[in-house]
Amino acid sequence: MFWQEDPREEGFTVPRNVIDLSYQVRCRELPVDHAWDLRREIARELPWIEDEARSAIHSIHGASSGNGWVRPPTDAGSLLQLSRRTRLYLRVPASREADARRLCGRSLSLGEHRLEIGDCQARLMVPADTVFARSVAGDDVDDEEAFTRRLAAQLGERGIAVRKLLCGLRHLIHTPDGEIAARSVLLSDLEPAESVRLQEDGFGPGRTLGCGIFLPHKSLAAVGSRQEGA
């Protein structure tokens, strides 16, 4: 964990370089561990997506909890219940928006389940000071300290100052070629330009498997305030 205070920059305008496309979907349930099937099906419809820099496929996530329901584990056979508000997200260069919209109206086969894709809306990156990736992969995932040091060093090389970095628990993504180990990662106190650049570029391998995709998240300011008042 890193924790360092730093001033903020003002007056930043988000460029329209990379966008998230939010697709309506129709499906009652999916395997929780569906990243590989989702990549295969989307690549069949959009064959350019795996070779296009800055493209990524978000795994589908429902609510983590609600009304006593807790998201199932990623064990084989576990199912994720989807609501009408569930969305599929693709992150693509803005120049690929028209191409990515061709996914609308398609039907994807994820195991025994059919995912019907509806209309989509585009949105820009959000210059949030705190961003979160559900999965970041790497050969050193099992060693949390080494994993954290490497992330901080590589982000620094990209001009992103690491002030607050937290890693979550190790988890696995299953593929026909073997398991991919990953951890969730949260970064806070980013400048707007740093935040947007990290979201646009992503981090590490496996972007079309849902890895290295950073999303806006709640600020850690409240955490710091509680620590100061402890």
Rosetta silent file (secondary structure, phi, psi, omega in degrees, C-alpha in Angstrom):
SEQUENCE: MFWQEDPREEGFTVPRNVIDLSYQVRCRELPVDHAWDLRREIARELPWIEDEARSAIHSIHGASSGNGWVRPPTDAGSLLQLSRRTRLYLRVPASREADARRLCGRSLSLGEHRLEIGDCQARLMVPADTVFARSVAGDDVDDEEAFTRRLAAQLGERGIAVRKLLCGLRHLIHTPDGEIAARSVLLSDLEPAESVRLQEDGFGPGRTLGCGIFLPHKSLAAVGSRQEGA
SCORE:     score description
SCORE:     0.000 S_00000001
   1 L     0.000  134.508  175.097    0.000    0.000    0.000 S_00000001
   2 E  -112.522  147.299  178.998    1.204    3.516   -0.910 S_00000001
   3 E  -152.922  108.026 -177.515   -0.174    6.697    0.688 S_00000001
   4 L  -145.514  129.554 -179.897    1.110   10.169   -0.187 S_00000001
   5 L   -78.421  149.056 -179.037   -0.743   13.494   -0.276 S_00000001
   6 L  -158.332  146.388  178.702   -0.485   15.655   -3.388 S_00000001
   7 L   -69.378  163.135 -177.328   -2.177   18.773   -4.833 S_00000001
   8 L  -104.739  152.214  173.190   -4.762   18.548   -7.640 S_00000001
   9 L   -97.395  153.450 -175.626   -4.709   20.044  -11.130 S_00000001
  10 L  -121.963  166.016  171.425   -7.718   21.959  -12.452 S_00000001
  11 L    73.861   29.186 -178.784   -9.323   22.798  -15.795 S_00000001
  12 L   -89.610  135.274  176.314   -8.862   19.437  -17.537 S_00000001
  13 L  -109.249  127.642 -178.028  -11.041   18.579  -20.553 S_00000001
  14 L   -72.233  123.998  177.934  -11.582   14.891  -21.348 S_00000001
  15 L   -76.370  156.685  177.450  -10.513   14.112  -24.930 S_00000001
  16 L   -97.735   62.962  177.908  -12.680   11.920  -27.144 S_00000001
  17 L   -91.992  -44.701 -176.640   -9.932    9.413  -27.869 S_00000001
  18 E  -130.630  141.926 -179.626  -11.406    6.322  -26.229 S_00000001
  19 E  -130.877  157.322  166.945  -15.026    5.594  -25.313 S_00000001
  20 E  -100.655  132.835  172.872  -17.022    3.024  -23.415 S_00000001
  21 E  -104.187  124.286 -178.069  -20.019    1.600  -25.259 S_00000001
  22 E  -103.633  113.204 -176.772  -22.804    0.486  -22.933 S_00000001
  23 E  -102.669  134.463  167.812  -25.017   -2.201  -24.496 S_00000001
  24 E   -67.729  143.368  178.806  -28.416   -3.283  -23.268 S_00000001
  25 E  -132.563  153.992  174.979  -28.504   -7.051  -22.838 S_00000001
  26 E  -126.699  112.287 -179.861  -31.205   -9.656  -22.434 S_00000001
  27 L  -171.555  137.680 -178.562  -30.231  -12.769  -20.507 S_00000001
  28 L   -79.229  -40.783 -177.328  -31.427  -14.270  -17.231 S_00000001
  29 E  -156.272  154.683  178.001  -28.150  -15.723  -16.043 S_00000001
  30 E  -138.977  155.904  169.539  -24.552  -16.339  -17.103 S_00000001
  31 E   -60.104  137.472  176.552  -21.637  -18.302  -15.695 S_00000001
  32 L   -58.965  -41.245 -179.955  -19.688  -16.037  -13.343 S_00000001
  33 L   -90.669   73.161 -173.360  -16.499  -17.236  -15.054 S_00000001
  34 L  -113.459    6.733 -171.364  -17.574  -16.215  -18.581 S_00000001
  35 H   -58.835  -43.021 -177.325  -14.634  -14.041  -19.732 S_00000001
  36 H   -66.429  -46.995  179.675  -13.234  -16.537  -22.242 S_00000001
  37 H   -62.793  -38.476  179.939  -16.586  -17.317  -23.876 S_00000001
  38 H   -65.164  -43.766  177.534  -17.456  -13.630  -24.036 S_00000001
  39 H   -60.745  -46.110 -178.624  -14.155  -12.800  -25.737 S_00000001
  40 H   -59.107  -45.038 -176.629  -14.581  -15.619  -28.265 S_00000001
  41 H   -70.323  -41.711  179.592  -18.101  -14.561  -29.189 S_00000001
  42 H   -68.306  -39.061  177.748  -17.374  -10.845  -29.444 S_00000001
  43 H   -64.905  -28.165  175.688  -14.218  -11.494  -31.492 S_00000001
  44 H   -67.611  -37.755  179.640  -16.345  -13.563  -33.861 S_00000001
  45 H   -83.145  -34.878 -178.151  -18.633  -10.569  -34.414 S_00000001
  46 L  -125.173   75.631 -171.677  -15.899   -7.898  -34.200 S_00000001
  47 L   -61.244  -16.167 -179.165  -12.726   -9.628  -35.431 S_00000001
  48 L   -79.349  -14.966 -165.032  -10.653   -6.433  -35.157 S_00000001
  49 L   -67.683  -31.210 -177.545  -11.094   -6.057  -31.407 S_00000001
  50 L   -75.499  -22.375 -178.523   -8.213   -8.280  -30.259 S_00000001
  51 L  -102.863   -5.218 -177.585   -5.655   -6.460  -32.414 S_00000001
  52 L   -86.125  117.856  178.296   -6.933   -2.927  -31.890 S_00000001
  53 L   -58.654  143.758  178.507   -4.857   -0.991  -29.388 S_00000001
  54 L    72.329   10.758  174.775   -6.857    0.458  -26.477 S_00000001
  55 L   -94.830  147.604 -179.828   -9.746   -1.970  -26.982 S_00000001
  56 E  -155.826  154.365  177.234  -11.059   -4.029  -24.082 S_00000001
  57 E  -116.622  114.995  176.217  -14.023   -6.203  -23.155 S_00000001
  58 L   -73.591  132.382  169.444  -15.468   -5.674  -19.689 S_00000001
  59 L   -65.209  153.546 -177.007  -16.680   -8.861  -18.035 S_00000001
  60 L   -83.403  129.856 -178.060  -20.353   -8.632  -17.120 S_00000001
  61 L  -130.405  131.455  169.268  -20.997   -7.810  -13.461 S_00000001
  62 L   -90.144 -166.526  177.526  -24.205   -7.556  -11.521 S_00000001
  63 L   -66.894  144.534  177.972  -24.475   -5.977   -8.107 S_00000001
  64 L   -67.981  -35.450  176.736  -21.964   -7.227   -5.537 S_00000001
  65 E  -158.881  162.939  179.120  -24.730   -7.504   -2.972 S_00000001
  66 E   167.359  132.082 -179.603  -28.276   -6.427   -2.423 S_00000001
  67 L    53.184   37.252  177.319  -31.337   -7.630   -0.519 S_00000001
  68 L    85.391   -4.283 -178.341  -29.253  -10.329    1.114 S_00000001
  69 E   -91.949  135.410  179.076  -27.863  -11.614   -2.196 S_00000001
  70 E  -117.678  137.622  179.725  -24.099  -11.959   -2.548 S_00000001
  71 L   -55.425  130.764 -178.918  -22.284  -12.319   -5.872 S_00000001
  72 L   -63.965  158.826  175.935  -21.372  -16.003   -6.402 S_00000001
  73 L   -71.574  171.005 -178.125  -17.711  -17.087   -6.404 S_00000001
  74 L   -85.508   17.579  178.117  -15.859  -17.721   -9.665 S_00000001
  75 L   -61.254  150.123  177.787  -15.994  -21.493   -9.146 S_00000001
  76 L   -57.593  132.752  178.563  -16.896  -23.562  -12.187 S_00000001
  77 L    94.087  -15.379  178.709  -20.671  -23.808  -12.497 S_00000001
  78 L   -69.498  139.634 -176.671  -21.489  -20.703  -10.444 S_00000001
  79 E  -115.014  144.038  178.232  -24.132  -18.542  -12.121 S_00000001
  80 E  -104.338  120.676  178.243  -24.587  -14.783  -12.134 S_00000001
  81 E   -82.256  129.241 -176.116  -28.196  -13.601  -12.073 S_00000001
  82 L  -106.263  145.452  176.446  -28.750  -10.641  -14.393 S_00000001
  83 L  -106.870  175.048  178.760  -31.319   -7.859  -14.116 S_00000001
  84 L   -68.202  -16.288  179.529  -32.807   -5.635  -16.807 S_00000001
  85 L   -88.493   -8.355 -179.655  -30.309   -2.941  -15.760 S_00000001
  86 L   -62.671  139.660  179.422  -27.286   -5.145  -16.470 S_00000001
  87 E  -128.120  152.705  168.463  -25.078   -3.820  -19.259 S_00000001
  88 E  -101.499  134.234 -179.707  -22.245   -5.108  -21.416 S_00000001
  89 E  -119.871  134.246  168.484  -19.389   -2.623  -21.869 S_00000001
  90 E  -117.107  139.907  173.653  -16.746   -2.441  -24.569 S_00000001
  91 E  -108.440  120.992 -174.219  -13.906    0.075  -24.421 S_00000001
  92 E  -141.290  156.711  170.313  -12.762    1.068  -27.890 S_00000001
  93 E   -58.110  143.899 -179.068  -10.995    3.918  -29.716 S_00000001
  94 H   -57.834  -29.054  179.334  -13.575    6.517  -30.727 S_00000001
  95 H   -66.590  -15.378 -179.482  -12.634    5.863  -34.354 S_00000001
  96 H  -101.225    8.228 -175.363  -14.051    2.336  -33.939 S_00000001
  97 H   -57.779  -48.956 -178.306  -17.445    3.394  -32.577 S_00000001
  98 H   -60.634  -40.482  178.620  -19.370    2.675  -35.779 S_00000001
  99 H   -63.637  -43.007 -177.162  -17.698   -0.723  -36.103 S_00000001
 100 H   -68.869  -27.226  179.168  -18.471   -1.632  -32.480 S_00000001
 101 H   -68.989  -12.112  177.372  -22.126   -0.657  -32.897 S_00000001
 102 H   -70.261  -10.451  175.433  -22.492   -3.572  -35.298 S_00000001
 103 H   -71.857  -23.141 -179.771  -22.692   -5.780  -32.214 S_00000001
 104 L   -59.499  134.863  179.577  -26.190   -4.386  -31.577 S_00000001
 105 L    87.149   -3.934 -179.664  -28.866   -6.925  -32.422 S_00000001
 106 L   -86.138  161.895  176.448  -26.496   -9.898  -32.240 S_00000001
 107 E  -122.058  124.877 -177.757  -26.937  -13.016  -30.119 S_00000001
 108 E  -107.784  143.131  178.791  -23.929  -14.470  -28.304 S_00000001
 109 E  -104.659  112.573  178.700  -23.588  -18.025  -27.003 S_00000001
 110 E  -115.564   95.697 -172.814  -21.875  -18.243  -23.611 S_00000001
 111 L    64.085 -125.987  179.513  -21.877  -21.889  -22.650 S_00000001
 112 L   -90.222    7.573 -172.857  -25.513  -22.969  -22.471 S_00000001
 113 E  -113.918  144.628  178.097  -26.723  -19.365  -22.239 S_00000001
 114 E  -106.119  130.013  178.259  -27.732  -16.869  -24.917 S_00000001
 115 E  -111.580  109.273 -179.952  -26.860  -13.200  -24.494 S_00000001
 116 E   -88.522  127.073 -176.739  -29.015  -10.955  -26.682 S_00000001
 117 E   -99.048  127.460  179.385  -27.385   -7.587  -27.419 S_00000001
 118 E  -102.616 -149.532 -179.519  -29.588   -4.506  -27.719 S_00000001
 119 E   -68.913  164.916  179.408  -28.932   -0.827  -28.364 S_00000001
 120 E  -136.936  159.545  175.864  -25.865    0.935  -27.017 S_00000001
 121 E  -128.347  147.462  179.918  -24.791    4.346  -25.811 S_00000001
 122 E  -100.737  146.188  174.839  -21.334    5.915  -25.875 S_00000001
 123 E  -145.733  150.358  179.214  -19.673    7.702  -22.976 S_00000001
 124 E   -80.272  167.678  171.603  -16.316    9.324  -22.384 S_00000001
 125 L   -64.738  151.337  179.188  -13.800    8.418  -19.728 S_00000001
 126 L  -105.488  125.686 -176.998  -14.459   10.045  -16.342 S_00000001
 127 L   -77.683   55.157 -177.861  -11.502   11.991  -14.839 S_00000001
 128 L   -72.810  144.630  179.199  -12.079   10.469  -11.401 S_00000001
 129 L   -76.828  -13.466  177.447   -9.309   10.810   -8.832 S_00000001
 130 L  -125.772  128.274  179.255   -9.908    7.181   -7.812 S_00000001
 131 E  -129.519  155.345 -172.843  -10.049    4.297  -10.298 S_00000001
 132 E  -137.981  135.064  173.086  -10.517    0.569   -9.838 S_00000001
 133 E  -115.633  127.793 -179.407   -9.690   -2.500  -11.942 S_00000001
 134 E   -67.431  -31.145 -178.234  -11.475   -5.736  -11.080 S_00000001
 135 E  -143.986  126.903  169.433   -8.600   -7.783  -12.492 S_00000001
 136 E  -127.417  122.348 -174.653   -4.949   -6.999  -13.204 S_00000001
 137 E   -96.438  163.037  177.265   -2.892   -9.986  -14.339 S_00000001
 138 L   170.752  158.265 -178.693    0.823  -10.696  -14.089 S_00000001
 139 L   -67.878  -19.269 -175.407    3.368  -13.424  -13.366 S_00000001
 140 L  -104.427   20.231 -176.996    3.959  -12.024   -9.870 S_00000001
 141 L   -58.868  -35.056 -177.180    0.334  -11.961   -8.694 S_00000001
 142 L   -65.978  -24.061  179.070    1.022  -14.549   -5.976 S_00000001
 143 L  -104.551   96.236 -172.746    3.519  -12.204   -4.298 S_00000001
 144 H   -59.869  -39.321 -178.800    1.413   -9.184   -3.359 S_00000001
 145 H   -65.251  -45.327  178.643    4.381   -7.044   -2.319 S_00000001
 146 H   -65.313  -39.753  178.574    6.286   -7.708   -5.545 S_00000001
 147 H   -60.473  -45.431 -179.589    3.107   -7.199   -7.565 S_00000001
 148 H   -65.504  -43.230  179.577    2.459   -3.840   -5.893 S_00000001
 149 H   -62.244  -42.398 -178.888    6.049   -2.647   -6.373 S_00000001
 150 H   -64.881  -44.631  178.879    5.993   -3.570  -10.059 S_00000001
 151 H   -58.078  -46.813 -178.661    2.705   -1.772  -10.668 S_00000001
 152 H   -61.278  -42.526 -178.398    3.989    1.365   -8.967 S_00000001
 153 H   -66.911  -45.099 -177.133    7.242    1.282  -10.939 S_00000001
 154 H   -70.550  -35.201  175.411    5.615    0.660  -14.320 S_00000001
 155 H   -66.017  -40.083  176.906    2.954    3.299  -13.760 S_00000001
 156 H   -60.029  -38.940  178.018    5.680    5.749  -12.802 S_00000001
 157 H   -63.955  -25.116  178.912    7.486    4.988  -16.070 S_00000001
 158 L   -91.868    7.376  177.487    4.274    5.963  -17.866 S_00000001
 159 L    81.432   18.748  178.420    4.141    9.300  -16.068 S_00000001
 160 L  -108.117  109.590 -176.973    1.413    8.288  -13.602 S_00000001
 161 L   -74.809  124.214 -179.743    2.430    9.194  -10.065 S_00000001
 162 L   -90.055  113.964  179.880    1.362    6.519   -7.578 S_00000001
 163 L  -108.387  -41.044  176.927    0.165    8.144   -4.365 S_00000001
 164 E  -138.844  122.386 -178.049   -2.330    5.583   -3.053 S_00000001
 165 E  -138.483  126.381  177.995   -2.472    2.005   -4.353 S_00000001
 166 E  -126.729  136.432  176.858   -4.383   -0.913   -2.849 S_00000001
 167 E  -108.499  143.182  178.172   -4.467   -4.504   -4.113 S_00000001
 168 E   -95.874 -168.846 -176.794   -7.325   -6.935   -3.538 S_00000001
 169 E   -70.742  151.425  176.530   -7.444  -10.689   -3.168 S_00000001
 170 E   -69.894  141.666  174.200   -5.999  -13.041   -5.767 S_00000001
 171 E  -146.616  171.020 -174.558   -8.501  -14.731   -8.078 S_00000001
 172 E  -119.620  144.132  171.271   -8.416  -16.861  -11.232 S_00000001
 173 E  -114.394  123.045 -174.452   -9.726  -16.453  -14.766 S_00000001
 174 E   -92.671  134.451  176.812  -10.158  -19.807  -16.511 S_00000001
 175 E  -136.580  163.012  176.373   -9.267  -20.298  -20.181 S_00000001
 176 L   -60.287  -21.891 -179.557   -8.692  -23.380  -22.372 S_00000001
 177 L   -91.792    0.813  179.419   -4.958  -22.597  -22.168 S_00000001
 178 E   127.293  179.954 -177.843   -4.903  -22.569  -18.370 S_00000001
 179 E   -87.848  142.619  174.821   -5.690  -20.322  -15.434 S_00000001
 180 E  -110.924  120.586  178.828   -4.758  -16.635  -15.320 S_00000001
 181 E   -85.715  140.814 -178.049   -4.067  -15.270  -11.854 S_00000001
 182 E  -150.651  165.072  173.691   -5.111  -11.687  -11.170 S_00000001
 183 E  -134.222  151.673  169.468   -5.814   -9.191   -8.398 S_00000001
 184 E   -76.633  151.471 -177.138   -8.123   -6.214   -8.159 S_00000001
 185 E  -138.196  134.312  175.612   -6.296   -2.880   -7.966 S_00000001
 186 E  -123.124  131.368  176.983   -7.433    0.521   -6.699 S_00000001
 187 E  -120.522  138.215 -179.718   -5.518    3.763   -7.324 S_00000001
 188 E  -134.053  167.088 -177.854   -6.403    7.074   -5.713 S_00000001
 189 L    62.749   36.680  175.468   -5.340   10.725   -5.730 S_00000001
 190 L   -82.577  146.826  169.241   -4.771   10.705   -9.481 S_00000001
 191 L   -72.207  153.690 -179.290   -4.676   13.911  -11.458 S_00000001
 192 H   -53.012  -44.560 -178.954   -7.484   14.110  -14.077 S_00000001
 193 H   -65.738  -37.717  177.751   -5.080   13.637  -17.001 S_00000001
 194 H   -64.198  -45.432 -178.513   -3.428   10.649  -15.275 S_00000001
 195 H   -60.062  -48.331 -178.272   -6.798    9.056  -14.564 S_00000001
 196 H   -66.370  -41.201 -179.886   -8.063    9.414  -18.122 S_00000001
 197 H   -62.625  -40.890  178.990   -4.784    8.222  -19.642 S_00000001
 198 H   -66.167  -40.073  177.461   -4.788    5.104  -17.452 S_00000001
 199 H   -66.350  -39.731 -179.761   -8.389    4.350  -18.384 S_00000001
 200 H   -65.943  -43.997 -173.093   -7.659    4.878  -22.077 S_00000001
 201 H   -89.191  -26.968 -175.424   -4.509    2.743  -22.179 S_00000001
 202 L    71.147 -174.241 -177.964   -5.295    0.112  -19.550 S_00000001
 203 L  -149.716  128.046  173.428   -2.614   -1.902  -17.807 S_00000001
 204 L    79.124 -175.768 -176.264   -1.068   -5.305  -18.374 S_00000001
 205 L   -82.220  169.497  170.571   -2.219   -8.278  -20.468 S_00000001
 206 L    81.616   30.032 -176.769   -5.677   -9.748  -21.017 S_00000001
 207 H   -61.163  -36.643 -179.814   -7.734   -6.663  -21.919 S_00000001
 208 H   -80.816   -0.291  171.893  -10.269   -8.715  -23.898 S_00000001
 209 H  -106.180   13.947  177.752  -10.602  -11.012  -20.868 S_00000001
 210 L    86.110   11.290 -178.067  -11.567   -8.112  -18.639 S_00000001
 211 L   -96.619  148.653  173.585   -8.073   -7.492  -17.214 S_00000001
 212 L    70.332   20.276 -178.930   -6.349   -4.134  -16.792 S_00000001
 213 L  -102.929  114.442 -177.775   -9.534   -2.093  -17.313 S_00000001
 214 E   -96.150  138.136 -176.810   -9.780    0.817  -14.886 S_00000001
 215 E  -124.160  152.097  174.447  -13.141    2.309  -13.910 S_00000001
 216 E   -59.944  145.273 -176.834  -14.126    5.371  -11.881 S_00000001
 217 L  -143.349  166.246  177.490  -14.552    4.540   -8.197 S_00000001
 218 L   -60.891  145.544 -179.298  -15.468    6.215   -4.918 S_00000001
 219 L   -67.847  150.977  174.755  -12.780    8.493   -3.540 S_00000001
 220 L   -90.061    6.496 -177.913  -10.483    7.338   -0.736 S_00000001
 221 H   -56.996  -38.789 -179.431  -10.634   10.778    0.882 S_00000001
 222 H   -65.728  -33.390  177.541  -13.027    9.463    3.518 S_00000001
 223 H   -63.023  -45.904  178.948  -10.598    6.661    4.345 S_00000001
 224 H   -62.433  -38.879 -179.633   -7.833    9.187    4.941 S_00000001
 225 H   -63.707  -40.638  179.429  -10.107   11.331    7.075 S_00000001
 226 H   -65.856  -37.917  179.787  -10.988    8.386    9.285 S_00000001
 227 H   -65.284  -39.972 -179.076   -7.315    7.501    9.681 S_00000001
 228 H   -67.468  -30.377 -178.250   -6.445   11.061   10.721 S_00000001
 229 H   -90.226   -0.467 -176.482   -9.250   11.063   13.280 S_00000001
 230 L   -69.773    0.000    0.000   -8.409    7.640   14.695 S_00000001
